[in-house]
Amino acid sequence: MKEVEPSFKFQNISWDDAAKKILRDEGYESRLPDVINIGAKKAGTTVLMFYLKFHPQIQISSHGQEVHYFDWHYDKGIKWYESQFNLANKHQLVYDKTPRYFITKSAPCKIRKDISGKLRFILCVRDPVSRLISDFHFSKSIRSSRGWRQMQTAESETKRLKDEILTANFLINESSPYVYTSDYATHFQEWLKEFDREQFLIIENDEMRSDLLGELRKVETFLGIDPYFTEDMFVQENRCLKHEGELFCSSFISDKRFPLPTVDEGLEKMLRDYFRPRNEEFERLTGRSYKWTNL
Ligand SMILES: Nc1ncnc2c1ncn2[C@@H]1O[C@H](COP(=O)(O)OS(=O)(=O)O)[C@@H](OP(=O)(O)O)[C@H]1O
């Protein structure tokens, strides 16, 4: 009898399914995440995933994007969630990054119920005021047309920012999503109702900007995976990574083709006064200090 070529065996199934079959034969399987980067939005979550995906023991979503299961796609079911990730072998960890989970009140409880085993979380944080400005700028920049952008000035952006984050009585508007997302203590409290503090690694944005390799090593240690990143891999001011003889570069700098708002002394003081007690509470909850807590 004629031997059937392996490629022939797969001719009625997609290339993707054929590749998956080969991987399954080699011990790869579909799995729910072992580690979730829960946020916060605009605190450096993309750059962190860009590098971690090169680690041989990390598998991310197959489309390389945020999965948004526990906030937007929960009705699609857990099998759908599982199917969003690359197959992983027993030495690898499956990694989800969806910064909106951090502020989704129902997410911690859903995650605890739906994913068994000892999950680990990475929480990226940043000076709440600079996070707020980045979030404000970025949200509008992705929604707005080029014509709109060209008409913006620092003054018009400052006015728009104030309209968004201040109430009619010129107080900080707690329900503005920009303000709300930067109130780390309120959100983290919800996570601590369901998980132990030890399950979270906090990555601070300024520390990641000044010592990317150091922070990646913290992630490796926290996740119990082999040390992979070395100094010589990072080139062009950390924007590119040398991996298996190739150079991979990406731009993580948000689109700032129209002016940023100006945060004058008065507004900055209001924001700092608003966030200070919340930052202090966040320090207490996380058991570590941040340079921006008492600014
Ligand atoms: N190496 C490094 N370290 C720390 N932070 C960095 C790094 N590279 C980029 N960035 C900044 O990360 C900001 C975007 O954060 P996120 O990727 O979490 O944004 S998002 O929520 O996924 O949209 C975004 O901030 P802004 O530029 O202020 O908007 C990026 O500049």
The ligand as a Gaussian input file, in Angstrom:
#p B3LYP/6-31G(d) Opt

LIG

0 1
 N       10.064000      50.798000      27.975000
 C        8.969000      51.376000      28.483000
 N        8.781000      51.407000      29.812000
 C        7.684000      51.965000      30.345000
 N        6.685000      52.529000      29.620000
 C        6.822000      52.535000      28.292000
 C        7.949000      51.967000      27.657000
 N        7.790000      52.120000      26.338000
 C        6.630000      52.758000      26.154000
 N        6.027000      53.010000      27.333000
 C        4.784000      53.758000      27.583000
 O        3.680000      52.927000      27.916000
 C        2.492000      53.708000      27.696000
 C        1.419000      52.810000      27.089000
 O        0.992000      51.934000      28.081000
 P        0.141000      50.632000      27.721000
 O        0.896000      49.837000      26.740000
 O       -0.210000      49.974000      28.997000
 O       -1.145000      51.255000      27.026000
 S       -2.494000      50.467000      26.696000
 O       -3.316000      50.497000      27.911000
 O       -2.185000      49.105000      26.257000
 O       -3.106000      51.286000      25.627000
 C        2.867000      54.853000      26.758000
 O        2.850000      56.065000      27.505000
 P        2.599000      57.489000      26.823000
 O        3.618000      57.621000      25.739000
 O        2.775000      58.487000      27.932000
 O        1.194000      57.484000      26.305000
 C        4.279000      54.471000      26.343000
 O        5.096000      55.576000      26.042000

